[in-house]
Amino acid sequence: MTTEEVSDYLRIDRMTIYKLARRRVLPAVKVGRHWRFPRHLIDEWLRDHSLQQKRRILVVDDEAIICDLVSEILGAEGYDVVAVQDGGEALQWLGRQRFDLAFLDLMMTPLNGVEVFQHLREVDPELPVIIITGYPDSDLMVRAMDKGPFAILKKPFGKSQIVNAVKTFLHSRAPDSAVAR
């Protein structure tokens, strides 16, 4: 695409497109004196830098350090994160806000992760869920499998595992912030 085509496509002034290309903010290649913008890279850039509402992620874990860690990492990546330390509070959030992804610990009290997972499936059957657990062979894990598909992130985990898991799941689900509760 040319500078003019990208300007029309993004609805941004041509001079701004030129400046963004020069600063390497937009993916572009300079051919002679002109900039060229591969369409697929512009589309990818749009997905990553969208001005739409931030993707919302719910983190449910009774360990404050896990909630803080995941919140800090994902917040720095530009996500809107709600972290709670018990299942009851998670259910309250699920009742009033839509989420694009949920991290869910299984070993919690008084509501365990399976009970929260079941309610979550009733509220949003399509919501991607990542089970975070230090006990992947537990009875709770077997019970969770009956509630629907999910991914497992085994504790301890690091930043790259969290970020990669989120990107994998969020690219498979289009943002839907227009849905109201």
C-alpha positions in Angstrom: 0.0 0.0 0.0 1.2 3.5 -0.6 1.2 6.3 1.9 -2.0 7.7 0.5 -3.7 4.3 0.6 -2.7 3.7 4.2 -3.9 7.2 5.0 -7.3 6.4 3.6 -7.4 3.0 5.1 -6.5 4.2 8.6 -8.3 7.5 8.2 -5.2 9.3 9.4 -3.6 12.4 7.8 -1.0 11.5 5.1 1.7 13.5 6.9 1.1 11.6 10.1 1.4 8.3 8.3 4.7 9.5 6.9 6.0 10.5 10.3 4.9 7.2 11.9 6.7 5.3 9.1 9.8 7.4 9.5 9.8 6.8 13.3 9.2 3.1 12.7 5.9 3.1 14.5 4.1 1.7 11.5 5.5 -1.3 9.6 6.8 0.1 6.4 9.6 -0.3 3.8 11.2 2.6 2.0 11.5 2.1 -1.7 13.5 4.9 -3.2 11.9 8.0 -1.9 8.5 6.4 -1.2 7.1 4.3 1.7 5.3 1.0 1.1 3.1 -0.6 3.7 2.4 -4.3 3.5 -1.4 -4.7 4.1 -1.0 -7.8 6.3 1.5 -6.0 8.5 -0.8 -2.9 8.8 -3.7 -5.2 9.8 -1.5 -6.9 12.4 -0.4 -3.5 13.7 -4.1 -2.4 13.9 -4.9 -5.5 16.0 -2.0 -4.8 18.3 -2.5 -1.0 18.6 -6.2 -0.7 18.3 -7.8 2.3 19.9 -10.7 0.2 20.9 -11.5 -0.6 24.5 -8.7 -2.7 26.2 -9.2 -6.4 26.4 -10.4 -7.4 29.9 -8.9 -10.2 31.8 -10.1 -11.7 35.0 -7.6 -13.3 37.4 -8.9 -15.4 40.2 -6.4 -16.8 42.7 -6.4 -16.9 46.5 -2.6 -16.1 46.5 -2.1 -12.3 46.5 1.4 -12.7 45.0 -0.1 -14.5 41.9 -2.8 -11.9 41.5 -0.2 -9.1 41.7 2.2 -10.8 39.4 -0.3 -11.6 36.6 -1.9 -8.1 37.0 1.5 -6.4 36.7 2.6 -8.3 33.7 -0.7 -8.0 31.8 -1.2 -4.4 32.8 2.2 -3.6 31.3 1.1 -5.4 28.1 -1.9 -3.0 27.8 -4.6 -5.2 29.1 -7.4 -4.2 31.6 -7.0 -6.7 34.5 -9.3 -7.4 37.3 -7.7 -9.6 40.0 -9.6 -11.1 42.8 -8.7 -13.5 45.6 -11.8 -15.5 46.1 -14.5 -17.1 44.0 -17.4 -15.1 45.4 -15.8 -11.8 44.3 -15.1 -13.4 40.9 -18.8 -14.2 40.5 -19.7 -10.6 41.4 -17.4 -9.3 38.7 -18.7 -11.9 36.2 -22.2 -10.6 36.8 -21.5 -7.0 36.0 -18.6 -6.9 33.5 -17.7 -8.9 30.4 -14.3 -10.4 30.1 -12.2 -11.6 27.2 -10.2 -14.2 29.1 -10.0 -15.7 32.6 -7.1 -17.1 34.7 -8.6 -19.3 37.3 -7.0 -21.1 40.2 -8.7 -24.4 41.3 -7.5 -24.7 44.9 -9.5 -21.9 46.7 -12.0 -21.6 49.5 -14.9 -21.2 50.2 -15.7 -21.5 46.5 -13.2 -23.7 44.6 -12.2 -23.0 41.1 -14.5 -25.7 39.7 -17.5 -24.0 41.1 -16.4 -20.6 39.7 -15.6 -22.3 36.4 -19.2 -23.8 36.2 -20.7 -20.4 36.9 -18.4 -18.8 34.4 -19.5 -21.2 31.7 -23.2 -20.4 32.5 -22.5 -16.7 32.1 -20.2 -16.9 29.0 -19.8 -20.4 27.5 -17.3 -19.1 24.9 -14.9 -17.3 27.4 -11.4 -18.8 27.1 -10.2 -20.0 30.5 -6.6 -20.7 31.6 -6.5 -22.9 34.7 -3.5 -21.9 36.9 -2.5 -24.6 39.3 0.3 -26.2 41.2 -1.6 -29.4 41.2 -2.4 -30.5 37.6 -3.1 -34.1 38.7 -5.7 -33.2 41.3 -9.3 -34.4 41.6 -10.4 -30.8 41.0 -8.7 -30.8 37.6 -10.6 -33.9 36.7 -13.9 -32.2 37.8 -12.9 -29.0 35.8 -12.5 -31.1 32.6 -16.3 -31.8 32.8 -17.1 -28.1 32.6 -15.6 -27.4 29.2 -12.3 -26.8 27.4 -9.5 -24.8 29.0 -5.8 -24.5 29.0 -3.5 -25.2 31.9 -0.7 -23.0 33.1 1.3 -24.9 35.8 2.7 -23.0 38.7 5.4 -21.7 38.9 5.2 -19.8 35.6 7.0 -16.8 34.2 6.2 -13.7 32.3 6.7 -15.2 28.8 4.3 -18.1 29.6 1.6 -15.6 30.7 2.0 -13.3 27.8 2.1 -16.1 25.2 -1.0 -17.8 26.7 -2.9 -14.5 26.6 -1.9 -13.7 23.0 -2.8 -17.2 21.9 -6.3 -17.1 23.4 -7.2 -13.5 22.6 -6.3 -13.8 18.9 -8.8 -16.6 18.7 -11.6 -14.4 20.1 -12.7 -11.0 18.6 -13.3 -8.2 21.1 -16.9 -7.8 22.0 -17.2 -4.9 24.3 -20.6 -4.0 23.0 -22.2 -6.9 24.9 -23.9 -5.5 28.0 -24.9 -7.3 31.2 
